[in-house]
Each structure stands twice: as structure tokens, then as C-alpha cells.
Amino acid sequence: MAWSSSQRERLFMEKNLLLETKIFANFEVYNPTENTYWQGYLKTSRKKYYLIRVEIPTNYPFEPPACYIVEPCPLTTYEGKNLYEFGASSTWHTFSPKNNWVRMCLYRPERWSANNTIYKILWKARVWIEAYDEHKRTGKMMDAIVREQA
């Protein structure tokens, strides 16, 4: 299904918003007419790079995008376990994975609003990867780190 005119306008506005920001300017838009996703790298304060993919659902902006970590793959825990294997987890702040990619839980569907943007998704993704880096450094659990960040 192709995007409606209002969805195309929204996605154009979102693309311009990302281009205006230095932190998210490297994100490229793929398949801009349907099955659209944004993909680019985010860097943490510890200089680690993560390839992030934001998949736009067909009824966007009324449904939240799915946000995955594509690289590095696999993501491992402090103990060396594959984070993918935990699936949907409130402890790890994840939804069910796809293609061996961890899907970050950034917005619960019931808390999503059409006023939210891809920019906000990417900002929350950056917070998530910062928490993940902290977990990898210290072994502290993600849910505890996220609570401290709030």
C-alpha cells in the first residue's frame, strides 16, 4: 500500500527535521513511497557505533515505528549471552526481535501519540544504547539503568 498524501507530507517533514539536526543527519530514508524505513548510525558517549533501523508502519503516524539495532549483531549481555534470545522483556526494554535484530522498546503502543516524531524515536534509541553501553561496562541491569536516567 502506498502512502497517502498526508502521510507523504508527514514523512517529508520528518526527513527535513532529521536533516536539520547534526546528531541524526546521517539517517537515510529507504523506500520512500511505501515500506519505508530510516537507517543510520548512532554513537554513544563511549564512542561505540550502532546501526539503527526505524521501520514505519502502514498507518503511521497513528502507530509507533519499530526500532531495531541492526549492528552490531548479535548484541550480547555483560555475561556474553545473546540479547536476542530474551525476546520481549521488560528487564531489557525490548519487544520481540526480527532478523536477529534486537527491537528496542521505546514507546508502548498505548502511550504512542501521532504527535511523536521519528526524531523522538531516535532520541529515545540513543538513550537506550547509552543504557546498553552502561550495562556492558558495569553489568547493571537495563531496567535499573533506565530508571536512573528518568
TORTINU-537569 format. One record per residue (C-alpha): x, y, z; residue number from 1. Coordinates in nm, 2 decimals. Example, Ala and Ser with C-alpha at 12.3 -4.5 7.8 and 13.67 -1.06 7.14 Angstrom:
<nodes>
+--------+--------+--------+-----+
!     xx !     yy !     zz !   n !
+--------+--------+--------+-----+
!   1.23 !  -0.45 !   0.78 !   1 !
!   1.37 !  -0.11 !   0.71 !   2 !
+--------+--------+--------+-----+
</nodes>
This chain:
<nodes>
+--------+--------+--------+-----+
!     xx !     yy !     zz !   n !
+--------+--------+--------+-----+
!   0.00 !   0.00 !   0.00 !   1 !
!   0.14 !   0.34 !  -0.10 !   2 !
!   0.14 !   0.63 !   0.14 !   3 !
!  -0.15 !   0.88 !   0.14 !   4 !
!  -0.08 !   1.24 !   0.06 !   5 !
!  -0.10 !   1.34 !   0.43 !   6 !
!   0.15 !   1.06 !   0.52 !   7 !
!   0.38 !   1.17 !   0.24 !   8 !
!   0.37 !   1.52 !   0.37 !   9 !
!   0.44 !   1.40 !   0.73 !  10 !
!   0.73 !   1.18 !   0.62 !  11 !
!   0.88 !   1.48 !   0.42 !  12 !
!   0.85 !   1.70 !   0.73 !  13 !
!   1.01 !   1.42 !   0.94 !  14 !
!   1.30 !   1.39 !   0.69 !  15 !
!   1.37 !   1.76 !   0.70 !  16 !
!   1.36 !   1.76 !   1.08 !  17 !
!   1.63 !   1.49 !   1.09 !  18 !
!   1.84 !   1.67 !   0.83 !  19 !
!   1.84 !   1.99 !   1.05 !  20 !
!   1.99 !   1.80 !   1.34 !  21 !
!   2.35 !   1.71 !   1.34 !  22 !
!   2.31 !   1.41 !   1.56 !  23 !
!   2.06 !   1.23 !   1.32 !  24 !
!   2.16 !   1.39 !   0.99 !  25 !
!   2.33 !   1.06 !   0.87 !  26 !
!   2.00 !   0.87 !   0.87 !  27 !
!   1.89 !   0.78 !   0.51 !  28 !
!   1.53 !   0.71 !   0.40 !  29 !
!   1.47 !   0.39 !   0.21 !  30 !
!   1.16 !   0.30 !   0.00 !  31 !
!   1.01 !   0.65 !   0.04 !  32 !
!   0.68 !   0.56 !  -0.12 !  33 !
!   0.59 !   0.25 !   0.09 !  34 !
!   0.76 !   0.00 !   0.32 !  35 !
!   0.96 !   0.30 !   0.44 !  36 !
!   1.24 !   0.28 !   0.69 !  37 !
!   1.51 !   0.51 !   0.82 !  38 !
!   1.86 !   0.37 !   0.88 !  39 !
!   2.18 !   0.53 !   1.02 !  40 !
!   2.44 !   0.52 !   1.29 !  41 !
!   2.42 !   0.65 !   1.64 !  42 !
!   2.73 !   0.70 !   1.85 !  43 !
!   2.73 !   0.67 !   2.23 !  44 !
!   2.93 !   0.88 !   2.47 !  45 !
!   3.18 !   0.59 !   2.49 !  46 !
!   3.24 !   0.62 !   2.11 !  47 !
!   3.05 !   0.30 !   2.02 !  48 !
!   2.85 !   0.29 !   1.70 !  49 !
!   2.52 !   0.12 !   1.65 !  50 !
!   2.33 !   0.09 !   1.32 !  51 !
!   1.97 !   0.17 !   1.39 !  52 !
!   1.67 !   0.09 !   1.16 !  53 !
!   1.33 !   0.26 !   1.22 !  54 !
!   1.06 !   0.08 !   1.02 !  55 !
!   0.75 !   0.29 !   0.95 !  56 !
!   0.41 !   0.11 !   0.99 !  57 !
!   0.15 !   0.15 !   0.72 !  58 !
!  -0.08 !   0.36 !   0.94 !  59 !
!   0.19 !   0.59 !   1.06 !  60 !
!   0.17 !   0.83 !   1.25 !  61 !
!  -0.11 !   0.66 !   1.44 !  62 !
!   0.10 !   0.36 !   1.52 !  63 !
!   0.46 !   0.37 !   1.65 !  64 !
!   0.75 !   0.27 !   1.43 !  65 !
!   0.96 !  -0.04 !   1.51 !  66 !
!   1.32 !   0.05 !   1.60 !  67 !
!   1.59 !  -0.22 !   1.57 !  68 !
!   1.96 !  -0.24 !   1.63 !  69 !
!   2.10 !  -0.39 !   1.31 !  70 !
!   2.47 !  -0.37 !   1.40 !  71 !
!   2.65 !  -0.50 !   1.60 !  72 !
!   2.48 !  -0.83 !   1.57 !  73 !
!   2.44 !  -1.01 !   1.79 !  74 !
!   2.41 !  -0.78 !   2.09 !  75 !
!   2.54 !  -0.96 !   2.39 !  76 !
!   2.49 !  -0.90 !   2.76 !  77 !
!   2.76 !  -0.84 !   3.02 !  78 !
!   2.77 !  -1.21 !   3.07 !  79 !
!   2.81 !  -1.28 !   2.70 !  80 !
!   2.45 !  -1.41 !   2.63 !  81 !
!   2.28 !  -1.31 !   2.31 !  82 !
!   2.03 !  -1.03 !   2.39 !  83 !
!   1.81 !  -1.15 !   2.10 !  84 !
!   1.73 !  -1.47 !   2.29 !  85 !
!   1.55 !  -1.28 !   2.57 !  86 !
!   1.28 !  -1.17 !   2.32 !  87 !
!   1.02 !  -0.93 !   2.46 !  88 !
!   1.15 !  -0.83 !   2.80 !  89 !
!   1.06 !  -0.55 !   3.04 !  90 !
!   1.40 !  -0.61 !   3.21 !  91 !
!   1.58 !  -0.54 !   2.88 !  92 !
!   1.33 !  -0.28 !   2.75 !  93 !
!   1.28 !  -0.49 !   2.43 !  94 !
!   1.00 !  -0.61 !   2.21 !  95 !
!   1.00 !  -0.93 !   2.00 !  96 !
!   1.31 !  -0.93 !   1.78 !  97 !
!   1.32 !  -0.96 !   1.40 !  98 !
!   1.60 !  -1.10 !   1.17 !  99 !
!   1.83 !  -1.15 !   1.47 ! 100 !
!   1.79 !  -0.77 !   1.54 ! 101 !
!   1.70 !  -0.66 !   1.89 ! 102 !
!   1.39 !  -0.44 !   1.89 ! 103 !
!   1.41 !  -0.16 !   2.14 ! 104 !
!   1.10 !  -0.08 !   2.35 ! 105 !
!   1.09 !   0.29 !   2.31 ! 106 !
!   0.71 !   0.35 !   2.32 ! 107 !
!   0.44 !   0.12 !   2.43 ! 108 !
!   0.16 !   0.12 !   2.17 ! 109 !
!  -0.09 !   0.26 !   2.42 ! 110 !
!   0.15 !   0.55 !   2.51 ! 111 !
!   0.22 !   0.64 !   2.14 ! 112 !
!   0.07 !   0.97 !   2.01 ! 113 !
!   0.06 !   1.08 !   1.65 ! 114 !
!   0.23 !   1.40 !   1.77 ! 115 !
!   0.55 !   1.19 !   1.83 ! 116 !
!   0.81 !   1.20 !   1.56 ! 117 !
!   1.10 !   0.99 !   1.42 ! 118 !
!   1.33 !   1.25 !   1.59 ! 119 !
!   1.18 !   1.15 !   1.93 ! 120 !
!   1.22 !   0.78 !   1.84 ! 121 !
!   1.58 !   0.83 !   1.75 ! 122 !
!   1.64 !   1.03 !   2.07 ! 123 !
!   1.50 !   0.75 !   2.28 ! 124 !
!   1.70 !   0.50 !   2.08 ! 125 !
!   2.01 !   0.69 !   2.17 ! 126 !
!   1.91 !   0.68 !   2.54 ! 127 !
!   1.86 !   0.31 !   2.51 ! 128 !
!   2.20 !   0.24 !   2.36 ! 129 !
!   2.36 !   0.46 !   2.63 ! 130 !
!   2.19 !   0.24 !   2.89 ! 131 !
!   2.31 !  -0.07 !   2.70 ! 132 !
!   2.67 !   0.06 !   2.69 ! 133 !
!   2.64 !   0.11 !   3.07 ! 134 !
!   2.51 !  -0.24 !   3.11 ! 135 !
!   2.81 !  -0.38 !   2.91 ! 136 !
!   3.05 !  -0.17 !   3.12 ! 137 !
!   2.91 !  -0.25 !   3.46 ! 138 !
!   2.68 !  -0.55 !   3.45 ! 139 !
!   2.40 !  -0.34 !   3.59 ! 140 !
!   2.06 !  -0.44 !   3.45 ! 141 !
!   1.90 !  -0.23 !   3.18 ! 142 !
!   1.57 !  -0.17 !   3.37 ! 143 !
!   1.77 !  -0.03 !   3.67 ! 144 !
!   1.98 !   0.19 !   3.44 ! 145 !
!   1.68 !   0.33 !   3.26 ! 146 !
!   1.50 !   0.41 !   3.59 ! 147 !
!   1.81 !   0.61 !   3.70 ! 148 !
!   1.81 !   0.80 !   3.37 ! 149 !
!   1.45 !   0.90 !   3.41 ! 150 !
+--------+--------+--------+-----+
</nodes>
